[in-house]
Structures are given as structure tokens and as C-alpha cells.
């Protein structure tokens, strides 16, 4: 009788696994890369979904990357202004215009990109498409619009400045990058100073220079017929006279200072010392090791049984938590280790982190640890609502954006990604840990009451 129950459970488990696999295989981007169209010189990625929801988006190269010290924050202010720069919103505001439609929309400026999106019921596709396209190629904004959004940005920047950690993040950027705009991307004090000088003309000039065809990727994830989407997009972009590319060239390499150093920031009011350890890498989107970066980071810091937390928290009781996070853009990849500890333990924590990383750059992890991270990673894939417009967008957006003007793009499907998860071995994990923790380019920045004597030559 027990045997029968066990067999029944195993059968149910197998059926569930088979069901998940079948659902995955029925999703178009499981084994087929979507097509990137060029319409009137603009790149358009259509992601067909069997959904009554539509997501319309524009992503751009830019963010703080294209800025200088004397213009830092201009992309952020422009982002605020453009979200309300559609001619149909001019009677009141775009938030009032969209209220009855029940849509969600937002915009975001990062160190290397800008993103504008709107999501809603597909019945309102025409308006959502026109809103994104018009604000990206032919925005309408006045000096009073700029003044209003300057007030909003001032409040936002002051919120960041209320947190002492802004100085830590600012110092990391100043010491890590060579690109001036990236160096000032977390300098909220400088951005506040520049904010006062911003005018409509300066914003319009910045828009004209950088919101160009080669910098922009339009993304539409929808259940609406592809030909209908293309037809409407073509009409909206048909009369645009926007220039093809900006004069500022994106450097694929040379963004990092690659200096081995430790930097101290005094904070007399801090309770703990916050530490950022940065490892810059010449590793780009969809290169071989890129696909395993998040998994290896999880092995290092993903939970209490991870290599770093097991030692630093469970055994030595030196920290509460620790994170290991890779961030990749057109400059390459930076792996950040972030941790906080008592002042008396600063040196010991730093030494232990390097000791553990050095150990596993020579020693193989256990089979159980590798199996655990593979299962966790695949569980995250299976748990996602893979038929949603958001899920398919998240899977493909950065793959296409960071290879937007490449002739030979390396774009992987969901099926290929799962295969790459399965392909991670103990030896490959060791090699990636060794590659990440190349201490000759390591940057350590820490903030607290106590400065330590630490010899970087010993790591």
C-alpha cells in the first residue's frame, strides 16, 4: 500500500514536470528568437503574446553615460519632462489623460540607459503606441513643464541625499569609471547644482543630440496581429526627420580605471561600516561566461548556505547579510560585493571574503551545491508567468538593446538558456570565480567611523 502511494506521488510529480515543459515549449520564445524589424530607420522588436494586455516601450542608450560634470542629471530631468510631453496631454497632464484607461506607465534613467513604457488593455493600443512614439520622436514641452519637473527632481534628489550611503555609491563611481558621465551618476549634490541651470533649450538640445535612431529600441509585446502593429508604427514614424546617430561614440572598452585600491569615507554617525568591493570585467552581454554569472553569484551569496554567508555569518557571526551582484552594460560587467559589519570586524571581514574567493578559485565546489543552484535557477524560470507581456520583455530587452547595432547578434532563447544552466560544471564554476576575483583590478570602498590599515598587496 505504501509502495502504491509512493508510485502515485512520483507519477504526479512526473506529470507536473511534463506539464511545465509542455507549457514552456508552447511559448514562442522558448526555441525561436523574435525578429527585429527596421521601420523608417527605427529598430522595432515585436514580441507576440497570447494576451489581452499590451506593453509598449522605448529603450535608449544614454542615461548618465552621455553626460559631463557640467550636465550631470540632464537625462534624468529630461526623462521626467518627456513622460508628460505628448500633445494630447497638454490640456491637463498625461496622468490625468490616462486615468480613465487604467494603464500603468513609468520611466527610468540608469547609468547607461533610459526606459519609457506603458502597459494596458489592448483595446487602447492605438493611444499607447502613439504616446510612446510621439514622446520619443516629437515631444511637446514648455518652460513651465520644465520648471514643474525640476521641483519633482529636486525632491527626489534630496531623498537620496538624506541617506548617508549616497556618498559611498558616489565614491565607487568616481573611483571605478573613466567615463565622466558615469563618474557623476551618483553625485546628487552636483546634480542639484546643475538642476538650477536647466532650461527648455538645454533639454531640447540634449534630446536632439542623443534621442537618435541608432540609440533607440522600440519594443511592443502584444496579442495584436504583427502586420497591424507594423502598419501603425510605420504611419507614426513616417514623417520623422530625426538624425540617424549622435556624434558621441560609445566605447565598448576602456570604461574602467582598473586600479587596485582601497578608499575610506568617514561617517562619524554610522553604527556599522558599509563595504563595497568591486571587480570590473571585460565581459559583455551573451558572451559565454555571461550566462553563468548570476548562478555563480548565487553560489557565493545566495542564502545562508552560500559560500560567503556560511562562513561570515553562520560560522564567524561577523555579518547579517552579504550580496554578490553582477551588472552588465555596454562597458562590460562589474561584480559588486556589498556587506555591512561592526567597526571592529572590518579588516577581518574583508580578509575572509578574499580568502574564501581565493580558495574556490582553486578548489571545486561540492556536487550538492552545484545541484542546488541549478534547481533554484530553473525554479525561478518555471515560476515566472512566461506568457505575460512583462516576462517576454524582460527576457529579450537587454539582449537586443546592448547589441542593437551589431551585425551578428548573439540572442539566446529560453530553451538555450535552460541548456546553459544545465551546462554549468564544478570546474566551470571554479574558472568563473577565478576570473571574477582578479584582484589586480579590485576596488574597495568603505564608509564608517573607523579607518583601518589594510595592505592591498596581500590580496
Order of alpha helices (4+ residues) and beta strands (2+ residues): alpha-beta-beta-beta-alpha-alpha-beta-beta-alpha-alpha-alpha-alpha-alpha-alpha-beta-alpha-beta-beta-alpha-beta-beta-alpha-alpha-alpha-alpha-alpha-beta
